[in-house]
Amino acid sequence: MKKIIHTLNAPSAIGTYNQAVQSHGFIYTSGQLGINHNTGKIVEGGIGKETLRALQNIDVILHAVGADKSHIVKLIVFVTDLNGFNLVNDSFKTFFQGVDFPARSTVEVSALPMDAKVEIECVACTSE
């Protein structure tokens, strides 16, 4: 059984997918860009700002089903330039302040939608 997750407080899908799906105690988000949901545009300020906004978008989606960043077990990060890796890490430190870091993979890709510098997928668990 699966439940589609959609909240107006996070960017809408820009393609043929949902913001997230909940199934068997897990939440799987689609890749989140650093989009300001009010403007529909990528936030300015580079990879660090985009990373923090993408993480905040994930958190809003999780809150829509009563979860939060403490439920995140794995993040997959796609970046267009690994030279920004330290800025990504700084944003993770800011976002996860006081919460254990999840498992994570980071992969450099040639391009992302909307010319974004980062996209983040999330797997969260709401039950053991």
Beta strands, then each sheet from edge to edge (+ up, - down):
strand 1: 2-5
strand 2: 20-23
strand 3: 26-29
strand 4: 32-33
strand 5: 35-36
strand 6: 41-42
strand 7: 72-79
strand 8: 103-108
strand 9: 118-125
sheet 1: 1+ 2- 3+ 9- 4+
sheet 2: 1+ 2- 3+ 9- 7+ 8+
sheet 3: 5+ 6-
end
